[in-house]
């Protein structure tokens, strides 16, 4: 994991960053993503949809440095060369979720293999963060498959300058001849504007719409 520091004096987002970091502005946006091809792909190849969703999100996050912005331990602004998914897994017996990471892989098939091993090992541990240490270069991913929704928001009150993205999905629904998945992208306005959030959804639909390329 490499961390590239930003020279704020020469960065083209300096004014925008300073304004929103001082204002402590975060926001979330929800979009219903078409997943019909991904659902069929997962069914045909006997994959679970959740790891396919996680891997698709990861590919989008790693496509733009603005989605990978953070402050390092010295409080310096910068971005990671790549992020890893930090996702929740639910245990139906205890009704508790654990949050674990699975490193990126060259293909989805390889990632899915590692995902299954991690889930088998850590699900039901009773711990919120059973896999240690938790990487710093993460994208937070979770799914609420029991309900569809039109909006979702998290409030992080102990860290006003939390820059890492948070991606949440709900229960998919069939609309006409398509399958739609509500996906929420939450981010700090200092690093991403509405344009970049829209691009996240556009790229996600493109990636998850071509699962065979993963």
C-alpha positions in Angstrom: 0.0 0.0 0.0 1.4 3.3 -1.1 0.2 6.7 0.1 0.8 9.7 -2.2 0.7 13.1 -0.5 -1.3 16.0 -2.0 0.4 19.4 -2.4 -2.6 21.4 -1.4 -1.1 24.7 -2.7 -1.0 23.4 -6.2 -4.0 21.0 -6.1 -6.8 22.2 -8.4 -9.4 21.3 -5.7 -7.7 23.5 -3.0 -10.5 26.0 -2.7 -13.3 23.4 -2.8 -11.4 21.2 -0.4 -10.8 24.0 2.1 -14.4 25.2 2.0 -16.0 21.8 2.6 -13.5 20.5 5.1 -14.1 23.6 7.2 -17.8 23.3 6.7 -17.6 19.6 7.6 -20.0 18.7 4.7 -20.7 15.1 3.9 -23.5 13.7 1.8 -25.0 10.6 0.4 -26.8 9.8 -2.8 -28.9 6.7 -3.7 -29.3 5.4 -7.2 -31.1 2.2 -8.4 -28.5 0.3 -10.3 -29.4 -2.2 -13.1 -28.1 -5.7 -12.1 -30.1 -8.1 -14.3 -27.0 -9.3 -16.2 -25.0 -9.6 -13.0 -27.8 -11.7 -11.3 -28.0 -14.0 -14.3 -24.2 -14.3 -14.4 -24.0 -15.2 -10.7 -26.8 -17.7 -11.0 -25.3 -19.4 -14.2 -21.9 -19.7 -12.5 -23.2 -20.6 -9.0 -21.7 -17.4 -7.4 -23.3 -15.4 -4.7 -24.3 -11.9 -5.8 -22.8 -10.1 -2.8 -19.1 -10.8 -3.6 -19.7 -9.9 -7.2 -21.2 -6.6 -6.0 -18.2 -6.0 -3.7 -15.7 -6.7 -6.4 -17.5 -4.4 -8.9 -17.5 -1.6 -6.3 -13.8 -2.1 -5.7 -13.0 -1.8 -9.4 -14.9 1.5 -9.5 -13.2 2.9 -6.4 -9.8 2.0 -7.7 -10.5 3.8 -11.0 -10.3 7.3 -9.5 -7.9 8.7 -6.8 -10.7 11.0 -5.4 -12.5 7.9 -4.1 -9.3 6.8 -2.3 -8.5 10.1 -0.4 -7.5 10.0 3.3 -5.4 11.6 5.9 -2.3 9.6 7.0 -1.2 9.1 10.6 0.7 12.4 10.4 -2.5 14.2 9.4 -1.3 14.7 5.8 -3.8 14.7 2.9 -3.3 12.2 0.1 -4.6 9.1 -1.5 -3.8 5.4 -1.6 -2.6 3.6 -4.7 -5.5 1.2 -4.3 -8.2 0.3 -1.7 -9.4 -3.0 -0.4 -13.0 -3.8 0.4 -14.0 -3.8 4.1 -17.4 -5.4 4.1 -20.0 -6.7 6.6 -21.1 -10.3 6.9 -24.2 -11.2 8.8 -24.7 -14.2 11.1 -28.3 -15.3 11.2 -27.9 -17.2 14.5 -26.7 -14.2 16.6 -28.1 -11.5 14.3 -24.7 -9.8 14.5 -22.5 -8.5 11.7 -18.7 -8.8 11.4 -16.6 -6.5 9.2 -13.7 -8.1 7.4 -11.5 -7.3 4.4 -10.4 -9.5 1.5 -7.5 -8.3 -0.6 -8.0 -7.5 -4.3 -7.2 -10.3 -6.8 -6.6 -10.4 -10.6 -10.0 -11.9 -11.4 -13.4 -12.1 -9.7 -13.1 -15.9 -9.5 -9.9 -15.6 -7.5 -11.4 -12.9 -5.3 -14.6 -15.0 -4.8 -12.4 -18.0 -3.7 -10.7 -15.8 -1.0 -14.0 -14.2 0.0 -15.5 -17.6 0.7 -12.5 -18.6 2.8 -12.7 -15.3 4.8 -16.4 -15.5 5.4 -16.2 -19.2 6.5 -13.4 -18.3 9.0 -14.8 -15.1 10.5 -18.6 -15.2 10.2 -20.2 -16.0 13.6 -17.1 -15.0 15.5 -19.2 -12.6 17.7 -16.6 -9.9 17.1 -17.2 -6.7 15.1 -13.7 -6.7 13.6 -12.4 -10.3 13.9 -9.7 -10.0 11.2 -6.8 -8.0 12.4 -5.2 -5.6 11.6 -7.9 -3.6 9.8 -6.2 -2.0 6.7 -6.2 1.8 6.5 -6.9 1.8 2.7 -10.5 0.6 2.8 -13.8 1.2 1.0 -16.6 0.4 3.4 -19.3 -1.9 1.9 -22.4 -3.3 3.4 -25.7 -4.7 2.2 -29.2 -4.6 3.8 -30.9 -7.4 1.7 -34.1 -7.5 3.8 -35.6 -4.2 2.6 -35.4 -2.0 -0.5 -35.2 1.7 0.1 -35.0 5.1 -1.7 -32.4 6.7 0.6 -29.9 5.8 3.3 -27.5 7.9 5.4 -24.9 7.3 8.1 -23.7 9.9 10.6 -20.1 9.8 11.7 -19.9 12.2 14.6 -16.5 11.4 16.0 -14.5 12.1 12.9 -15.5 15.3 11.0 -12.8 14.7 8.4 -13.6 11.1 7.5 -12.9 10.9 3.7 -13.1 7.2 2.9 -16.2 6.2 0.9 -19.1 4.2 2.3 -21.2 2.1 -0.1 -24.4 0.5 1.0 -26.9 -1.6 -1.0 -30.4 -2.8 -0.2 -32.8 -5.5 -1.4 -33.2 -5.6 -5.2 -36.5 -5.4 -6.9 -37.8 -6.4 -10.3 -39.0 -3.4 -12.3 -40.5 -4.2 -15.8 -37.9 -6.5 -17.4 -35.0 -5.3 -15.3 -33.7 -5.9 -11.7 -32.8 -2.8 -9.8 -30.6 -2.6 -6.7 -30.7 0.5 -4.5 -27.1 1.6 -3.9 -26.0 4.5 -1.7 -22.6 6.3 -2.0 -21.6 8.4 1.0 -18.6 10.6 0.8 -17.1 13.9 2.1 -17.9 16.8 -0.1 -14.3 18.0 0.3 -13.1 15.2 -2.0 -16.1 14.4 -4.2 -18.7 16.7 -5.8 -22.0 15.6 -7.4 -20.2 15.0 -10.7 -17.9 12.4 -9.1 -20.7 10.7 -7.3 -22.7 10.5 -10.6 -19.6 9.0 -12.2 -19.3 6.4 -9.5 -22.8 5.2 -10.3 -22.2 5.3 -14.1 -19.0 3.3 -13.8 -20.6 0.9 -11.4 -23.5 0.2 -13.8 -20.9 -0.3 -16.6 -18.7 -2.7 -14.6 -21.5 -4.7 -13.0 -23.3 -4.8 -16.4 -20.4 -6.7 -17.9 -19.7 -9.3 -15.2 -18.0 -11.6 -17.7 -15.1 -9.2 -18.0 -14.4 -9.4 -14.2 
